[in-house]
Amino acid sequence: MDLLNLDDRLTDDQRLVRDTAQGFVRDSVLPEVATWFEEGTFPARELGPVLGSLGMLGMHLNGYGCAGLDAVSYGVACRELEAGDSGLRSFVSVQGSLAMFPIWKYGSAELKEEWLPGMAAGTTIGCFGLTEPDHGSDPANMKTFAKQDPSGDWILNGSKMWITNGSVADVAVVWAQTDEGIRGFVVPTSSPGFSAPLIHRKLSLRASVTSSLYFDDVRVPASAVLDVVGLRGPLSCLSEARYGILWGVVGAGRACFEAALEYSKTRVQFGKPIAGFQLTQEKLAWMAVALGQAGLTALHLGDLKDAGTLRPQQVSFGKLANVRAALDVAREARSVLGANGVTLEYPVIRHMNNLESVLTYEGTQEIHTLVLGEALTGVAAYR
Ligand SMILES: Cc1cc2nc3c(=O)[nH]c(=O)nc-3n(C[C@H](O)[C@H](O)[C@H](O)COP(=O)(O)OP(=O)(O)OC[C@H]3O[C@@H](n4cnc5c(N)ncnc54)[C@H](O)[C@@H]3O)c2cc1C
């Protein structure tokens, strides 16, 4: 079904990562994920250590128990995990790229030793708090504030919203205004004054924990602050995570395509399988082309990342193009399944609903369009 044979370009090690992630999804995720989605749960405590033992957490980082693999391997893993469910890939992205990466990149030696080995093992869960109820696409205006008191401790006040893993996390990387600009703080969730209630009634990414975070005079030591000032801190983490997304959604789209292809061969109407109708073949061919193009984009950007030349605008290109392609594929696949396309008996509507969140988080399609517009014209049009 990979008409371009893109996976022929993977090395043996990258294929091993692919097969490991695929096996995990097949054996431990697909039998359960429709139930998790229906019940609105994600077994983070059970899956975390398994993902850790497979080297999937902080996979592209070096040291501290991380696998230290190349960017294409990390991308392929995201693709296979998201073929299971975008909630699963979100868990892995948030843990590795949004919680571990800032500690790894900007944390002190003590912070790294304290948190990273447990996070790589999946026994310690992290979350990333940037978005606030009133500040999503425009985080520079965030209201959460951290002030240093005479003892040197930092005191945090404010709130965050839509935080993946929030209620199950042991540690939160929290971005806050300070007198010198936006700074990141590594906050144990057991800190007095910290709370993380679940957000209920989501109809997308249901197999994923999403929470609010509240900080009521939360005190952390001076050593908890990350060594980066300004929005470039959180944006550098988002660039890492968006890279995983642009691979991941190819997996979600592929799962929808495969379900539609299989269904079309067995569903008989007007005396023959619907795969035999030209209109169905047009849909299948278009889906294969869209996914092939998305896969090619991901592989190319992976090569750039491994070469150390990947620019944020290129990540925006991939996130914008690939999420949109995957969502269009999911919607088209849904139509091939007819009424069966709206039930959890098939994976398609679950992926389709998930991809609505993926389109929005980590920079909406409008924001990534503006990033590309600025790259092309030299004119920023955000405000
Ligand atoms: C399931 C889920 C999980 C999430 N997990 C996390 C997480 O772990 N951590 C975290 O920090 N955040 C997380 N988010 C939040 C996510 O990143 C934000 O929802 C996203 O950045 C958009 O912010 P917003 O929802 O406030 O939308 P808004 O910023 O209010 O945007 C609303 C609409 O206006 C458009 N818009 C905004 N500004 C412009 C402009 N200048 N020009 C044109 N259009 C514009 C947007 O594109 C969008 O269409 C998550 C969200 C979801 C749904």
The ligand as a Gaussian input file, in Angstrom:
#p B3LYP/6-31G(d) Opt

LIG

0 1
 C       -6.656000      17.983000      23.284000
 C       -5.729000      19.144000      23.439000
 C       -4.514000      18.985000      24.104000
 C       -3.669000      20.081000      24.302000
 N       -2.489000      19.903000      25.006000
 C       -1.739000      21.001000      25.343000
 C       -0.594000      20.873000      26.199000
 O       -0.203000      19.758000      26.594000
 N        0.046000      22.001000      26.602000
 C       -0.327000      23.242000      26.182000
 O        0.292000      24.216000      26.601000
 N       -1.413000      23.401000      25.362000
 C       -2.115000      22.316000      24.943000
 N       -3.227000      22.451000      24.120000
 C       -3.662000      23.803000      23.753000
 C       -3.429000      24.161000      22.302000
 O       -2.070000      24.293000      22.031000
 C       -4.242000      25.427000      22.004000
 O       -5.599000      25.028000      21.993000
 C       -3.865000      26.082000      20.701000
 O       -2.603000      26.716000      20.801000
 C       -4.903000      27.146000      20.244000
 O       -5.223000      27.993000      21.283000
 P       -6.778000      28.287000      21.624000
 O       -7.480000      26.969000      21.738000
 O       -6.792000      29.187000      22.805000
 O       -7.356000      28.980000      20.353000
 P       -7.261000      30.568000      19.997000
 O       -5.843000      31.005000      20.080000
 O       -8.270000      31.296000      20.796000
 O       -7.687000      30.531000      18.478000
 C       -9.054000      30.400000      18.051000
 C       -9.070000      30.518000      16.539000
 O       -8.561000      31.811000      16.161000
 C       -7.488000      31.643000      15.252000
 N       -6.504000      32.697000      15.427000
 C       -5.851000      33.076000      16.558000
 N       -4.999000      34.064000      16.301000
 C       -5.074000      34.303000      14.962000
 C       -4.415000      35.195000      14.073000
 N       -3.461000      36.048000      14.485000
 N       -4.766000      35.169000      12.764000
 C       -5.697000      34.291000      12.309000
 N       -6.357000      33.424000      13.105000
 C       -6.032000      33.429000      14.407000
 C       -6.900000      30.285000      15.597000
 O       -6.122000      29.779000      14.528000
 C       -8.164000      29.492000      15.855000
 O       -8.733000      29.085000      14.634000
 C       -4.041000      21.353000      23.839000
 C       -5.257000      21.488000      23.134000
 C       -6.085000      20.424000      22.925000
 C       -7.375000      20.595000      22.183000

